């Protein structure tokens, strides 16, 4: 249930790299930015804690190059799966705005909005860092008490 997460996109990038569906020029750039030997990947995915966090680090590359057709396809498919599995399961999904939290949603805002519109859904707010909103909220409460 991690569709459209950094973890999901990281797995898709590794798959595209190893199955050689990633354009060669991009694969070279990917190699320059990440240690992609099978041993390093297996170590991080199967032996270390938080493999999802490790895989999510690759999503930066996807976002940076999101104008590449392969990456557009990966993003669109991940968002479609997320919407179908996580949002449309609710009967009132088309009646309320859909809000998002996190960096992936922040950097893929346009793609998310497009995917939502295709399904007749409404975009709500996107909050990149929830802690910032909590700080604002508590500052308002403190100011009100003074």
Backbone as a printed PyTorch tensor [residue, N CA C, xyz], in Angstrom:
tensor([[[  0.8250,  -1.1930,   0.0000],
         [  0.0000,   0.0000,   0.0000],
         [  0.8680,   1.2540,   0.0000]],

        [[  1.9260,   1.2330,  -0.7640],
         [  2.8010,   2.4020,  -0.7920],
         [  2.8080,   3.0810,  -2.1570]],

        [[  1.7440,   2.8810,  -2.9120],
         [  1.6720,   3.4730,  -4.2360],
         [  1.9680,   4.9700,  -4.1690]],

        [[  2.7770,   5.4360,  -5.1170],
         [  3.1180,   6.8620,  -5.2620],
         [  3.9380,   7.4230,  -4.0940]],

        [[  4.5240,   6.5680,  -3.2960],
         [  5.4090,   7.0320,  -2.2180],
         [  6.8400,   7.1000,  -2.7410]],

        [[  7.7120,   7.7040,  -1.9730],
         [  9.1220,   7.7150,  -2.3390],
         [  9.6640,   6.3110,  -2.4620]],

        [[  9.2570,   5.4290,  -1.5740],
         [  9.6490,   4.0250,  -1.6060],
         [  9.2050,   3.3790,  -2.9220]],

        [[  7.9490,   3.5750,  -3.2790],
         [  7.3970,   3.0290,  -4.5200],
         [  8.1920,   3.5250,  -5.7240]],

        [[  8.4060,   4.8310,  -5.7930],
         [  9.1190,   5.3950,  -6.9360],
         [ 10.5820,   4.9490,  -6.9630]],

        [[ 11.1930,   4.8040,  -5.8010],
         [ 12.5700,   4.3100,  -5.7450],
         [ 12.6780,   2.9160,  -6.3230]],

        [[ 11.7300,   2.0360,  -5.9640],
         [ 11.7280,   0.6760,  -6.5110],
         [ 11.5730,   0.6920,  -8.0300]],

        [[ 10.7090,   1.5790,  -8.5030],
         [ 10.4880,   1.6640,  -9.9500],
         [ 11.7460,   2.1300, -10.6810]],

        [[ 12.4760,   3.0490, -10.0710],
         [ 13.7190,   3.5210, -10.6950],
         [ 14.7670,   2.4170, -10.7450]],

        [[ 14.9210,   1.6950,  -9.6500],
         [ 15.8790,   0.5880,  -9.6250],
         [ 15.5020,  -0.4390, -10.6930]],

        [[ 14.2300,  -0.7210, -10.7920],
         [ 13.7450,  -1.6770, -11.7980],
         [ 14.0690,  -1.1660, -13.2080]],

        [[ 13.7840,   0.1070, -13.4760],
         [ 14.0530,   0.6830, -14.8020],
         [ 15.5500,   0.6500, -15.1110]],

        [[ 16.3560,   0.8890, -14.0940],
         [ 17.8090,   0.8700, -14.2770],
         [ 18.2920,  -0.5470, -14.6180]],

        [[ 17.8980,  -1.5220, -13.8240],
         [ 18.3960,  -2.8870, -14.0250],
         [ 17.7740,  -3.5980, -15.2180]],

        [[ 16.5420,  -3.2480, -15.5710],
         [ 15.9200,  -3.8570, -16.7510],
         [ 16.2430,  -3.0810, -18.0170]],

        [[ 17.0790,  -2.0430, -17.8460],
         [ 17.5750,  -1.2330, -18.9660],
         [ 16.4620,  -0.5710, -19.7740]],

        [[ 15.3940,  -0.1570, -19.0860],
         [ 14.3510,   0.6270, -19.7460],
         [ 14.6070,   2.1220, -19.5520]],

        [[ 15.5340,   2.4400, -18.6670],
         [ 15.9370,   3.8240, -18.4420],
         [ 16.8780,   4.2400, -19.5780]],

        [[ 16.6540,   5.4120, -20.1860],
         [ 17.5670,   5.8670, -21.2390],
         [ 19.0150,   5.8590, -20.7460]],

        [[ 19.9320,   5.4370, -21.6280],
         [ 21.3400,   5.2650, -21.2590],
         [ 21.9470,   6.5200, -20.6450]],

        [[ 21.6260,   7.6820, -21.1870],
         [ 22.1750,   8.9430, -20.6570],
         [ 21.7250,   9.1450, -19.2110]],

        [[ 20.4750,   8.8500, -18.9500],
         [ 19.9630,   8.9820, -17.5750],
         [ 20.5450,   7.9070, -16.6660]],

        [[ 20.6900,   6.7010, -17.1810],
         [ 21.2700,   5.6220, -16.3790],
         [ 22.6780,   6.0130, -15.9250]],

        [[ 23.4300,   6.6350, -16.8080],
         [ 24.7810,   7.0880, -16.4580],
         [ 24.7250,   8.1410, -15.3500]],

        [[ 23.8160,   9.0960, -15.4750],
         [ 23.6590,  10.1190, -14.4290],
         [ 23.2410,   9.4810, -13.1060]],

        [[ 22.3400,   8.5090, -13.1990],
         [ 21.8640,   7.7990, -12.0130],
         [ 23.0370,   7.1040, -11.3180]],

        [[ 23.8870,   6.4500, -12.1000],
         [ 25.0730,   5.7770, -11.5580],
         [ 26.0270,   6.7610, -10.8890]],

        [[ 26.1490,   7.9510, -11.4710],
         [ 27.0600,   8.9630, -10.9220],
         [ 26.5710,   9.4780,  -9.5680]],

        [[ 25.2710,   9.4420,  -9.3550],
         [ 24.6930,   9.9900,  -8.1260],
         [ 24.4590,   8.9420,  -7.0360]],

        [[ 24.4190,   7.6760,  -7.4220],
         [ 24.0960,   6.6170,  -6.4630],
         [ 24.9990,   5.4100,  -6.6770]],

        [[ 25.3190,   4.7420,  -5.5960],
         [ 26.0440,   3.4680,  -5.6660],
         [ 25.0000,   2.3990,  -5.9830]],

        [[ 25.0640,   1.8360,  -7.1820],
         [ 24.0100,   0.9420,  -7.6560],
         [ 24.4580,  -0.4980,  -7.8510]],

        [[ 25.5490,  -0.8730,  -7.2350],
         [ 25.9760,  -2.2680,  -7.3750],
         [ 24.9350,  -3.1580,  -6.6920]],

        [[ 24.7240,  -4.3420,  -7.2370],
         [ 23.7420,  -5.2560,  -6.6250],
         [ 24.0040,  -5.5120,  -5.1440]],

        [[ 25.2650,  -5.6120,  -4.7710],
         [ 25.5900,  -5.8830,  -3.3640],
         [ 25.1480,  -4.7400,  -2.4540]],

        [[ 25.3740,  -3.5100,  -2.8850],
         [ 24.9820,  -2.3510,  -2.0760],
         [ 23.4610,  -2.2740,  -1.9720]],

        [[ 22.7840,  -2.4880,  -3.0620],
         [ 21.3170,  -2.4320,  -3.0330],
         [ 20.7570,  -3.5390,  -2.1470]],

        [[ 21.2520,  -4.7580,  -2.3020],
         [ 20.7640,  -5.8670,  -1.4650],
         [ 21.0510,  -5.6170,   0.0110]],

        [[ 22.2180,  -5.0760,   0.3020],
         [ 22.5660,  -4.7570,   1.6910],
         [ 21.5600,  -3.7770,   2.2850]],

        [[ 21.2620,  -2.7220,   1.5430],
         [ 20.3550,  -1.6880,   2.0400],
         [ 18.8960,  -2.1190,   2.0840]],

        [[ 18.5080,  -2.9630,   1.1560],
         [ 17.1060,  -3.3860,   1.1020],
         [ 16.8200,  -4.5570,   2.0340]],

        [[ 17.7600,  -5.5070,   2.1350],
         [ 17.4690,  -6.7350,   2.8730],
         [ 18.1450,  -6.8600,   4.2390]],

        [[ 19.1880,  -6.0850,   4.4810],
         [ 19.9240,  -6.2980,   5.7300],
         [ 19.8910,  -5.1020,   6.6880]],

        [[ 19.6750,  -3.9410,   6.1730],
         [ 19.6700,  -2.7450,   7.0370],
         [ 18.2550,  -2.3470,   7.4030]],

        [[ 18.1840,  -1.5150,   8.4470],
         [ 16.8740,  -1.0080,   8.8650],
         [ 16.3710,   0.0230,   7.8670]],

        [[ 15.0750,   0.1650,   7.7940],
         [ 14.3940,   1.1800,   6.9900],
         [ 14.7300,   1.1350,   5.5020]],

        [[ 14.5200,   0.0070,   4.8620],
         [ 14.7830,  -0.0510,   3.4210],
         [ 13.8970,   0.9210,   2.6370]],

        [[ 12.6990,   1.2010,   3.1710],
         [ 11.8140,   2.1480,   2.4930],
         [ 12.4410,   3.5400,   2.4230]],

        [[ 13.1360,   3.9420,   3.4650],
         [ 13.8110,   5.2440,   3.4790],
         [ 14.9550,   5.2510,   2.4760]],

        [[ 15.6930,   4.1700,   2.4190],
         [ 16.7840,   4.0480,   1.4420],
         [ 16.2360,   4.1640,   0.0200]],

        [[ 15.2050,   3.3920,  -0.2890],
         [ 14.6390,   3.4210,  -1.6390],
         [ 14.0510,   4.7870,  -1.9700]],

        [[ 13.5060,   5.4600,  -0.9780],
         [ 12.9110,   6.7860,  -1.2080],
         [ 13.9560,   7.8150,  -1.6270]],

        [[ 15.2160,   7.5980,  -1.2660],
         [ 16.2450,   8.5710,  -1.6640],
         [ 16.3720,   8.6490,  -3.1840]],

        [[ 16.0290,   7.5890,  -3.8820],
         [ 16.1080,   7.5900,  -5.3410],
         [ 15.0230,   8.4570,  -5.9820]],

        [[ 13.9460,   8.7150,  -5.2530],
         [ 12.8370,   9.4760,  -5.8320],
         [ 13.2420,  10.9070,  -6.1960]],

        [[ 14.2720,  11.4270,  -5.5490],
         [ 14.7510,  12.7730,  -5.9180],
         [ 15.1810,  12.8170,  -7.3790]],

        [[ 15.8220,  11.7490,  -7.8080],
         [ 16.2810,  11.6640,  -9.1950],
         [ 15.0850,  11.6670, -10.1450]],

        [[ 14.0610,  10.9100,  -9.8010],
         [ 12.8520,  10.8500, -10.6080],
         [ 12.2150,  12.2320, -10.7140]],

        [[ 12.0930,  12.9090,  -9.5990],
         [ 11.4630,  14.2320,  -9.5870],
         [ 12.2950,  15.2340, -10.3720]],

        [[ 13.5970,  15.1670, -10.2280],
         [ 14.4760,  16.0930, -10.9470],
         [ 14.3350,  15.9290, -12.4670]],

        [[ 14.0760,  14.7090, -12.9040],
         [ 13.9870,  14.4130, -14.3330],
         [ 12.5640,  14.0040, -14.7240]],

        [[ 11.5710,  14.5740, -14.0820],
         [ 10.1880,  14.1480, -14.2980],
         [  9.6370,  14.5020, -15.6770]],

        [[ 10.3930,  15.2580, -16.4540],
         [  9.9500,  15.5740, -17.8110],
         [ 10.2870,  14.4620, -18.8110]],

        [[ 11.0580,  13.4590, -18.3870],
         [ 11.4210,  12.3300, -19.2450],
         [ 10.2010,  11.4110, -19.3870]],

        [[  9.8450,  11.0110, -20.6140],
         [  8.6390,  10.1880, -20.8070],
         [  8.5620,   8.9420, -19.9230]],

        [[  9.6540,   8.2100, -19.7590],
         [  9.6320,   7.0200, -18.8910],
         [  9.2420,   7.4050, -17.4720]],

        [[  9.8060,   8.4850, -16.9750],
         [  9.5250,   8.9100, -15.6060],
         [  8.1060,   9.4540, -15.4860]],

        [[  7.6270,  10.1260, -16.5120],
         [  6.2350,  10.5790, -16.5140],
         [  5.2960,   9.3820, -16.4050]],

        [[  5.6470,   8.3120, -17.1100],
         [  4.8390,   7.0930, -17.0700],
         [  4.8740,   6.4460, -15.6850]],

        [[  6.0550,   6.3820, -15.0830],
         [  6.1830,   5.8150, -13.7320],
         [  5.3440,   6.6180, -12.7430]],

        [[  5.4330,   7.9430, -12.8310],
         [  4.6720,   8.8190, -11.9300],
         [  3.1790,   8.6290, -12.1520]],

        [[  2.7480,   8.6630, -13.4070],
         [  1.3150,   8.5410, -13.7160],
         [  0.7520,   7.2020, -13.2360]],

        [[  1.4980,   6.1280, -13.4600],
         [  1.0190,   4.8090, -13.0180],
         [  0.9650,   4.7070, -11.4960]],

        [[  1.9580,   5.2670, -10.8160],
         [  1.9450,   5.2490,  -9.3520],
         [  0.7740,   6.0400,  -8.7940]],

        [[  0.5230,   7.2120,  -9.3700],
         [ -0.5940,   8.0410,  -8.9060],
         [ -1.9370,   7.3730,  -9.1960]],

        [[ -2.0470,   6.7590, -10.3620],
         [ -3.2940,   6.0650, -10.7120],
         [ -3.5740,   4.9430,  -9.7210]],

        [[ -2.5440,   4.1650,  -9.4140],
         [ -2.7150,   3.0820,  -8.4430],
         [ -3.1040,   3.6360,  -7.0710]],

        [[ -2.4410,   4.7220,  -6.6570],
         [ -2.7570,   5.3280,  -5.3620],
         [ -4.2140,   5.7890,  -5.3180]],

        [[ -4.6240,   6.4950,  -6.3470],
         [ -5.9990,   7.0010,  -6.3890],
         [ -7.0000,   5.8500,  -6.3850]],

        [[ -6.7580,   4.8470,  -7.2220],
         [ -7.6910,   3.7170,  -7.2970],
         [ -7.7710,   2.9300,  -5.9980]],

        [[ -6.6240,   2.6940,  -5.3600],
         [ -6.6040,   1.8440,  -4.1690],
         [ -6.8500,   2.5860,  -2.8630]],

        [[ -6.3710,   3.8220,  -2.7580],
         [ -6.4230,   4.5220,  -1.4700],
         [ -7.5070,   5.5880,  -1.3760]],

        [[ -7.9240,   6.1430,  -2.4940],
         [ -8.9020,   7.2420,  -2.4450],
         [-10.2850,   6.7740,  -2.8880]],

        [[-10.3620,   6.1260,  -4.0220],
         [-11.6730,   5.7670,  -4.5750],
         [-12.3900,   4.6660,  -3.8090]],

        [[-11.7560,   4.1110,  -2.8060],
         [-12.4370,   3.1250,  -1.9690],
         [-13.4950,   3.7870,  -1.0830]],

        [[-13.4130,   5.1040,  -0.9370],
         [-14.3670,   5.8290,  -0.0990],
         [-15.5360,   6.3410,  -0.9430]],

        [[-16.7490,   6.1030,  -0.4700],
         [-17.9550,   6.4740,  -1.2130],
         [-18.0550,   7.9710,  -1.4890]],

        [[-17.5260,   8.7830,  -0.6020],
         [-17.6620,  10.2270,  -0.7530],
         [-16.4060,  10.8920,  -1.3430]],

        [[-15.5310,  10.1210,  -1.9400],
         [-14.2570,  10.6550,  -2.4290],
         [-14.4420,  11.8140,  -3.4070]],

        [[-15.4850,  11.7900,  -4.2010],
         [-15.7040,  12.8470,  -5.1940],
         [-16.4080,  14.0640,  -4.5940]],

        [[-16.7890,  13.9720,  -3.3450],
         [-17.5190,  15.0530,  -2.6900],
         [-16.6390,  15.9440,  -1.8180]],

        [[-15.4270,  15.5070,  -1.5390],
         [-14.5430,  16.2510,  -0.6300],
         [-13.1910,  16.4970,  -1.2990]],

        [[-12.5050,  17.5850,  -0.9010],
         [-11.1570,  17.7930,  -1.4540],
         [-10.1920,  16.7570,  -0.8810]],

        [[ -9.2160,  16.3730,  -1.6810],
         [ -8.2220,  15.3810,  -1.2770],
         [ -6.9410,  16.1310,  -0.9170]],

        [[ -6.5040,  15.9970,   0.3260],
         [ -5.3190,  16.6850,   0.8320],
         [ -4.1290,  15.7180,   0.8630]],

        [[ -2.9260,  16.2810,   0.7630],
         [ -1.7090,  15.4780,   0.7390],
         [ -0.6580,  16.0680,   1.6640]],

        [[  0.1820,  15.1970,   2.1940],
         [  1.2710,  15.6090,   3.0710],
         [  2.5590,  14.9730,   2.5660]],

        [[  3.6320,  15.7600,   2.5500],
         [  4.9570,  15.2220,   2.2640],
         [  5.6140,  15.8200,   1.0410]],

        [[  6.8930,  15.5290,   0.9200],
         [  7.7040,  16.0890,  -0.1640],
         [  7.3060,  15.5560,  -1.5280]],

        [[  6.9690,  14.2890,  -1.6100],
         [  6.5830,  13.7350,  -2.9040],
         [  5.3870,  14.5080,  -3.4450]],

        [[  4.3740,  14.7030,  -2.6290],
         [  3.1950,  15.4410,  -3.0920],
         [  3.5360,  16.8970,  -3.3980]],

        [[  4.4160,  17.4750,  -2.6240],
         [  4.8230,  18.8640,  -2.8650],
         [  5.4750,  19.0060,  -4.2410]],

        [[  6.3980,  18.1210,  -4.5580],
         [  7.1400,  18.2270,  -5.8090],
         [  6.3920,  17.6650,  -7.0160]],

        [[  5.3480,  16.8920,  -6.7800],
         [  4.5470,  16.3390,  -7.8780],
         [  3.1300,  16.9100,  -7.8820]],

        [[  2.9960,  18.1130,  -7.3790],
         [  1.6770,  18.7430,  -7.2510],
         [  0.9070,  18.7610,  -8.5730]],

        [[  1.5400,  19.1930,  -9.6380],
         [  0.8460,  19.2890, -10.9280],
         [  0.4060,  17.9100, -11.4260]],

        [[  1.2670,  16.9340, -11.2730],
         [  0.9410,  15.5780, -11.7100],
         [ -0.2120,  15.0010, -10.8830]],

        [[ -0.2150,  15.2930,  -9.5950],
         [ -1.2970,  14.8110,  -8.7260],
         [ -2.6090,  15.4660,  -9.1200]],

        [[ -2.5690,  16.7600,  -9.3280],
         [ -3.8000,  17.4700,  -9.6970],
         [ -4.3710,  16.9250, -11.0040]],

        [[ -3.5180,  16.6720, -11.9730],
         [ -3.9640,  16.1060, -13.2520],
         [ -4.5900,  14.7260, -13.0430]],

        [[ -3.9320,  13.8850, -12.2580],
         [ -4.4360,  12.5300, -12.0020],
         [ -5.7770,  12.5720, -11.2710]],

        [[ -5.9140,  13.4790, -10.3200],
         [ -7.1810,  13.6020,  -9.5900],
         [ -8.3020,  14.0490, -10.5200]],

        [[ -8.0250,  15.0380, -11.3480],
         [ -9.0500,  15.5460, -12.2750],
         [ -9.5380,  14.4500, -13.2120]],

        [[ -8.6330,  13.5860, -13.6510],
         [ -9.0230,  12.4850, -14.5470],
         [-10.0620,  11.5720, -13.9080]],

        [[-10.0330,  11.5000, -12.5930],
         [-10.9690,  10.6300, -11.8690],
         [-12.1350,  11.4160, -11.2650]],

        [[-12.2330,  12.7030, -11.6020],
         [-13.3370,  13.5160, -11.0860],
         [-13.1690,  13.9120,  -9.6310]],

        [[-11.9290,  13.9790,  -9.1610],
         [-11.6340,  14.3120,  -7.7710],
         [-11.0880,  15.7310,  -7.6720]],

        [[-11.2020,  16.3040,  -6.4860],
         [-10.7800,  17.6840,  -6.2470],
         [ -9.5280,  17.7230,  -5.3800]],

        [[ -8.5690,  18.5130,  -5.8200],
         [ -7.3180,  18.6930,  -5.0650],
         [ -7.5890,  19.5900,  -3.8600]],

        [[ -7.0680,  19.1790,  -2.7290],
         [ -7.1260,  20.0010,  -1.5210],
         [ -5.7770,  20.6610,  -1.3020]],

        [[ -5.3650,  20.7540,  -0.0750],
         [ -4.0690,  21.3560,   0.2710],
         [ -2.9560,  20.3290,   0.1850]],

        [[ -1.7630,  20.8400,  -0.0610],
         [ -0.5590,  20.0190,   0.0150],
         [  0.3430,  20.6680,   1.0500]],

        [[  0.7170,  19.8980,   2.0410],
         [  1.6030,  20.3810,   3.0990],
         [  2.8890,  19.5810,   3.0010]],

        [[  3.9740,  20.2600,   2.6550],
         [  5.2450,  19.5560,   2.4850],
         [  5.7710,  19.0320,   3.8130]],

        [[  5.7600,  19.9190,   4.8290],
         [  6.3070,  19.5420,   6.1400],
         [  5.2440,  19.7840,   7.2080]],

        [[  4.5930,  18.7360,   7.6850],
         [  3.5230,  18.9040,   8.6670],
         [  3.9610,  19.6510,   9.9250]],

        [[  5.2130,  19.5050,  10.3090],
         [  5.6810,  20.1700,  11.5280],
         [  5.5410,  21.6850,  11.4090]],

        [[  5.7550,  22.2240,  10.2210],
         [  5.6170,  23.6700,  10.0250],
         [  4.1940,  24.1340,  10.3120]],

        [[  3.2200,  23.3520,   9.8950],
         [  1.8150,  23.6930,  10.1430],
         [  1.4750,  23.5710,  11.6310]],

        [[  2.0410,  22.5820,  12.2950],
         [  1.8110,  22.4330,  13.7350],
         [  2.4000,  23.6100,  14.5100]],

        [[  3.5780,  24.0480,  14.1190],
         [  4.2080,  25.2030,  14.7710],
         [  3.3370,  26.4400,  14.5860]],

        [[  2.8630,  26.6750,  13.3620],
         [  1.9810,  27.8290,  13.1050],
         [  0.7340,  27.7660,  13.9850]],

        [[  0.1250,  26.6040,  14.0560],
         [ -1.0880,  26.4110,  14.8360],
         [ -0.8470,  26.7510,  16.3040]],

        [[  0.2290,  26.2320,  16.8670],
         [  0.5060,  26.4620,  18.2810],
         [  0.9410,  27.8950,  18.5530]],

        [[  1.5850,  28.5380,  17.5980],
         [  1.9190,  29.9560,  17.7550],
         [  0.6520,  30.7960,  17.8360]],

        [[ -0.3200,  30.4710,  17.0090],
         [ -1.5990,  31.1850,  17.0370],
         [ -2.2650,  30.9940,  18.3930]],

        [[ -2.2490,  29.7830,  18.9080],
         [ -2.8360,  29.5190,  20.2320],
         [ -2.1210,  30.3070,  21.3220]],

        [[ -0.8070,  30.3240,  21.2560],
         [ -0.0360,  31.0710,  22.2530],
         [ -0.3030,  32.5690,  22.1580]],

        [[ -0.3480,  33.0900,  20.9390],
         [ -0.6280,  34.5110,  20.7570],
         [ -2.0140,  34.8900,  21.2610]],

        [[ -2.9730,  33.9790,  21.1080],
         [ -4.3390,  34.2240,  21.5440],
         [ -4.4230,  34.2900,  23.0770]],

        [[ -3.5590,  33.5570,  23.7580],
         [ -3.5710,  33.5260,  25.2150],
         [ -2.9080,  34.7610,  25.8140]],

        [[ -2.0520,  35.4090,  25.0630],
         [ -1.2920,  36.5430,  25.5850],
         [ -2.1290,  37.7800,  25.6490]]])
